[in-house]
Amino acid sequence: MVHRIVLVGFGNVGREFARMFVERRAELRREQGLEAVVVGILTATHGSVQNAKGIDLRKAVRLAESGSCIEPCGRAIREPTRDYLRRSRADIMVEITPLRIASRQPALDHIVTAMSSGKHVITANKGPVVYHYPRLRALALKKRVGFRYEGTVMDGAPVFNLFQETLRGCHVESFEGILNSTSNFILSELEAGRTYEAGVRAARGMGFLEADASMDLDGWDATAKACLIANVLMGGRLRPETVPRQGISGIDAGRVREVRATGRRVKQVARGWRDGRRVQASVTVEELPADHALAGIEGTSNALLVRTDMLKEILISERHPGLRQTAFALYSDLIAIHEGRLTP
């Protein structure tokens, strides 16, 4: 069977996934027995295109990164995304549109439409999962399609796969983590003597900032991730809007350096815990002592310290991830679906 893939969204992560897919196509065939072609790419800014024989991904990436329309890669798609997904003969949709903090959002429509028409879904978009996880998981099980979302937290590091597949029977009691690489990078830049504005520019130049920079700088991304972990792994029903949230926007660079001089570190920390039968979460900017497990997480690195009923503490850390690591999460989810591991 040849998997036919549709990409909804073709930003930094989508293009990196396309590059990885081209580079590893022979390896996928040889080692995984996985044959696949991308038959559709839908974007908000570069046009949308379909090609039943497979889109030339190198050409599509080149055109998009030059700011050009990708429609020379095939036949233009003029209909609404929902209509295209409903009629498309693809069997896998990869949803990688930008994060939105809202219960109603286009990404949810994309996922529901794809699943309802019998397509597997892979997403790195936190929004639909954090707001609608029970509904989407139930729909995937009903339709017997894949629903994979490893890339929603900590790029390609295994978080959901670890606890939902490898550590079955182990219950998460609480967690704390540095989950927003952009904020952590900017704080490291401030410690090194740079200004807040320079740190933001550097993060944007590396492709780390969300399309809406406030998602990173005002703490929404970290809050969405905290809620997502709490909802998926702890059975919570949290919404980002109701969780205490503190971003790094406008933070005093001098204070960050003064704290560093004392041996402590200013970090944005996302937490989740049980309060009786309730699950709670928060995101705060605070001073961590030097011996704290998260204090040494530098630059774009991220980490998650999880406390469980069986294994006490587990620390997952990913050092200096880039776009490639987020793209790898999509790649690994593709392999999981091919192997029949549909829904964690």
FENVENJO-V139738 format. One record per run of one state. SS is the DSSP state (~ for helix, > for strand, _ for the rest). FROM is the first residue (numbers start at 1). TO is the last residue. If there is no record, write none. Layout:
ss=SS from=FROM to=TO
ss=SS from=FROM to=TO
This chain:
ss=_ from=1 to=1
ss=> from=2 to=8
ss=_ from=9 to=11
ss=~ from=12 to=32
ss=_ from=33 to=34
ss=> from=35 to=42
ss=_ from=43 to=47
ss=> from=48 to=50
ss=_ from=51 to=56
ss=~ from=57 to=65
ss=_ from=66 to=70
ss=~ from=71 to=73
ss=_ from=74 to=74
ss=> from=75 to=76
ss=_ from=77 to=80
ss=~ from=81 to=87
ss=_ from=88 to=91
ss=> from=92 to=95
ss=_ from=96 to=105
ss=~ from=106 to=116
ss=_ from=117 to=119
ss=> from=120 to=123
ss=_ from=124 to=125
ss=~ from=126 to=143
ss=_ from=144 to=146
ss=> from=147 to=148
ss=_ from=149 to=149
ss=~ from=150 to=152
ss=_ from=153 to=159
ss=~ from=160 to=166
ss=_ from=167 to=171
ss=> from=172 to=178
ss=_ from=179 to=180
ss=~ from=181 to=191
ss=_ from=192 to=195
ss=~ from=196 to=205
ss=_ from=206 to=213
ss=~ from=214 to=217
ss=_ from=218 to=219
ss=~ from=220 to=234
ss=_ from=235 to=239
ss=~ from=240 to=242
ss=_ from=243 to=243
ss=> from=244 to=245
ss=_ from=246 to=252
ss=~ from=253 to=261
ss=_ from=262 to=264
ss=> from=265 to=275
ss=_ from=276 to=277
ss=> from=278 to=288
ss=_ from=289 to=301
ss=> from=302 to=308
ss=_ from=309 to=312
ss=> from=313 to=318
ss=_ from=319 to=322
ss=~ from=323 to=338
ss=_ from=339 to=342
ss=> from=343 to=343
ss=_ from=344 to=344
